Amino acid sequence: MNTRELLTILSNSTGVSGHEYAFSSVIKQAFEEFCTSVYQDATGNIIGIRKCKKEKTYKVMLAAHMDEIGLMVKDIDDRGFISFTNIGGVDSRILLAQEVIVHGKEDLFGIIGAKPPHLQTEEESKKAVEIKDMAIDVGMDAKKVKELVSIGDIITFRSPTSCLLNNYLSGKSFDDRAGIICIIECLKELKNTDIDVDVYAVATVQEEVGLRGAIVSTYNIEPDIGIAIDVCHGETPDAPKEDTHSTGKGPVVTIGPNIHPKLVKKMFSIADEYNIPYQKDVEPGNTGTDAWAIQVTRSGIPTLLLSIPLRYMHTTVETLNFNDIVNTGKLLAFFIKNLKGDLEELLCY
């Protein structure tokens, strides 16, 4: 299976924060092809280890989160309508008329509805409908719904991956399953290659609700270098240019206090040496990614952040250019290949 097909499988899979176990076996299997060993920790992180031939060496951790935003059943009324709440950063403006899957005892197809505009007051028509005023209709009476659905059941968006022109793809959870594909592209590039560091490939859990998987896995691994791979905002007509980056023009390398200055300079030099396109992003504070947790774990970890430009983040039609995934994987691989000898000077300020 090629990585583009694997991205489709991962994006179409169900894995809302806290429920990533539903498809973790797919990631395990993908890591096993390139890693010395693969295991799952107590919180659900999938960790693949690519050992080098040296007995004592440096550890590089690559982290991309596998959870997605979603919904959860909050109540079922006496007519069979399901009220719900959000898990992670769900924008209520995208919800009306969405097709969803309610994961009860059976997977039930449903649609999200609310009061029609014809029946709204003038004041209501001026505001976005809030989640509390929406409901999911699965076309069943209350008795049947309550037999199949329980409070706390997970709800995901029904939005299968689609192919656009010019190597663009659209799907519901490229944030951040595209990052996992970047790690696999890196491991592919490193296959049958001698390297001087041990690589820990980590698919983290619960990033969307507090970077929890990154905190736990980094504490356990205690890497010498931590590299988070996530998404950033791709350019769209209505978005400020200073807050977005171009799709199809390579990974975005972050600069800022969350990032180790010597490592980022080395990343730039590697990209230039191997003619890999890249972009720069200045982030003066919290990057909002696993990098934020990695940096301050234990006594501190020198950290980098690579991002894939993504349009329409946290919607059901997240859109990216697959070339950016390939180039991100290559940049990671060449960076790792060039970590030679004693890295103490590189890792110090």
N, C-alpha and C positions, 0 to 999 in steps of 0.2 A: 504493500500500500504506500503510495506517495504521500508527502506531507500535506498537499492540498486536499486530498481525499480525507486525510485524518482530521484536518481542521473542520471540514464539513461535519464529520461524525461528532467531534467534540462540541461544536457549536450547537448542533441539534440535540445534544444530550441534556438531561436534567441534572442540575447541580446547584441549586440555590444554597446560599450560605448556611452551613450547618447540615446540609444534606448532600454533600459532594460524593459520598460513598456510592451514590446511585450509578456513577460511571467511572469510578476510580480505577477499576480493573482495566479499562481501555488505556489509561495513562501508564499503569504498571507495565502492561504488555509492550507499549511503545518504548519505554525506558529500558526494558530488559534486553532489547536488541543491541544496545550500545553501552550498557553499564556492567560493571563487575558484579554488582548486587543491587537489589531493589527491595525496599521495605516500606511499611506504612506505620507512622508513629501513632501515639495515643489520641491525638487530635484529628487524625485523618490525612495529614500531609503525606504525599508520596515522595520518597527520597531515593534517587538512583545515584550510585557511586561509581565513578570511572577512576579506578586506581592507576597510578603510574607505576613504574618499575622501582622507584626509590622507596626505601623503608621509611625514612623520616623526611617529610617535605611539607610544603605549604598547601593549604586547602582553599579552593575557590568555590564559592556557593553561587549558583545561578537560581534565581527565584522568580516564578511567575504564578499568579494565583489562578485557581481553577473554579472558584465559585462565581456565581452570577447573581444579579439582583432578581427579585421575584416577589411573590405575594403569598399570603397565608390566610386560611379560613378563620374568620373571627366569630361568625354566627350564621345560623340558618333560620329564616323566619317561617311563619306558619303557612306561607304560600310556596316555599321551596327556593326562594331567592337567597343567595349566599352573599353575605357581607364579608369584607376582607380588609387586611392591613398590608403594609409593605414590608419587605425585608431588603434593606439596602436603599440606595438613593433612587427611588422610583418617582419620576415626575408625573403627577396626576394628569397633566395635560395630554399625555400620550395614551391614556387608558381607555377612554370612551370608544366603544365599538371594536375593541381588540378581541381577537380570538384567543382563548386560553385553554389550558389543560388543567383540570383539578385532579390532583393525584390522591384519590381516596382509596378505598378497597379495590376500585377499578379506576382507570384513567377515564375521566369524563370530559368530553368537549363542551365548552361553554363560551358565552359571549358576555362582555361587560356592557351594561346599559345604565341609563339614568333617565331622569325626567326629560321628555322630548322638548326641544326648544319652543314648540307651539304652546306648551303648557306652563312655561316658565314665566315668572313675573318679569317686569322690565328690569328690576334690580338684579335678579338672578341671571338674566341673560348677559349682563355686563361682566360677570365673574367666571373664572374657570371652575368647573365642577370639582368639588373635593372628594377624596376617596370615601369619606363617610357617607356621601350621598350617592354612591354607585353600588351596583349589585351584579352578581354573576348569575346568569340564567342558563341552566343546563337542560331545560325542557322537561323537567320531572316534577311530580308533586312532592310536597314536603316530606311525606312518609318515606318515599323511595330515596330522596336525597339524603335523609338522615340515616338510612340504612347503609349508604355507600360512602358518605362523607362525614368526617369528624372535625371538631374544632382543632385547629393547629395543623391541618393537612396543608401541604405545599401546593402552590399554583404557579405554573410557568406559562410563558407566552408561546403561542403556536405560530412560529415564524421560521420556517425552514430556510437554510442557506440558499442564496440565489447567486448566479453568476452574472456579472455585468460585463460590458466591453472593456478591452484594454487591461485585462488581468485584475479587474476589480471584483470584489466579492461583498455580499451583504448578508448579515445574519444577526441573531439575537444576542449572542454572547461572545463576540470576538474579544471583548474586555472580560477576561484576559486570556482566553484560550489561544489567541494568536501568540501571546507570549510563550506559552508552552510549546507551540510549534517552533518558535525561534530557538528554544533550548534544544529541541530535537534536531533542528537544522545544524546547530553547533555541534552536537554529539556526532552527527553523521560526518561532518567535516573533520572531526578529530579521530574518527574510526581508523584503525590501522596506522595511527601516527603516534610516535613517541613524544610524550610531553613530560615536563618536570614537576607538575603539580597534580594533586588529586582534585577531581571535579565532583562536586555534589550538585546534582540536578534536582531541584525541589519544586513540586507543584503544591503551592500553599493553599490552605483553606481559610475561609472567613475573612478575607481581605476587605470585602465590601461592608463589613460590620465592625471593623476595628483592628485590622492587620494582625489578627490573632495567630494565624498559622505561621507567619513570618517570625513573630516573637518566639514561639516555641521551638521551631526548627533551627533558628539561628542560635538560640541558647544551647541546644543539644549538639549541634555540629561545631560551634565555635570556629567559624572560618577565619582565615587571614584576610581574605577579600570577599566582599559580598556584592553581587551584581543583581539588581532587580530589573526585570523586563516587564514593562507594562505598556499602556497606550496613553497617548496625549491627544489633544484636540486637532483634528485635521481641518483644513480651510473649508469654509462654507460662505455663501454670499452675505449672510447676516452676522457673521462672527468677526470680532475685532482682529485685524491682522497680527497685532502684537501678541495675541493669545493663541494663535494657531500656527500650524506648520503644514507644508505641502505634502500631499500624498504622492507616492511614487518617486520621491527624491531621497529615500534612505532613512535610516533610523535617526532619532533625535537624542543627542547626548546632553544631559542636564549639567548645568554649572550652578553652584550655590553652596550654602553652608551644610546641606545634607550630603554633599558629595566631596570625596577626598581629592584635593587639588592636583596632586602628583599623578594619581591614577587617571584623572580625566585628561591630563596632558598626554599621558601615554596612549590613551584611547584615541585621541586626535592624531597622534603620530602614526599609529598603526593604520588607521583609516586612510591617511594620506599615502603611506608607503604602499599599501595594497590596492589603492585606487577604489576604495569603497565609498560611495556617496553617503554623506551624513549632514545633519543639521544641528544647530545649537539652540538650547533653551536656557534662559536665565530664570532660576527659581530662587527668590530670596528667602523663602521660608519653608513651610511644610510642603513636601512634594505630594502628600496624600497617597503615597504608594508604599509597598513593602520596604522600600529603601529607608523610609523614615523609621521603621521599627528595627531594621537590621543594624543601622548605624549605632544605636544606643544600647544594644544588647550586651550583657555581661560588662566587660571593661571597655567596650567600644570596638566597632568593626569598620575598617576602611571600606567605603561604599561607593558604588557607581549606580547610575540609573540610565537605562536605554529605553526609549519609548517608540512605539509604532504610531504614526499619525492615523487617527480614526475619526471619521465623520459620524455625527449623530450619536454620540456616546450616551449610553444608558437608555437606548430606545430599542425597538424590535428590528431596526434596519441599520445597525452599525455597519459602516462601509470602510473598506481599506483596499490598498493595492498589495497583492501578494508579493510583489518584488521587494517591498519594504521588509517583509518577514524574512525572505531569503538573505537580503543584505545584512539584516540584524544578526542572523545566525552566523554568517561569514565573519562579521566584525568580532563577535564574541570568540569564535574559534581562533582567529589569527591573534587576538589579544592573548588568549591562553597559551598558544604555541610560543609566544615570545616572552613568557614568564620563565626566565632562566636563572639558575644560580641563586645567590643570596638576595632576597628581596627586601632586606631590612631598610636600606636607604630609600627605596621606592615607597615603602609604607610609612615612613616617618615624615613628620612635618619639617 
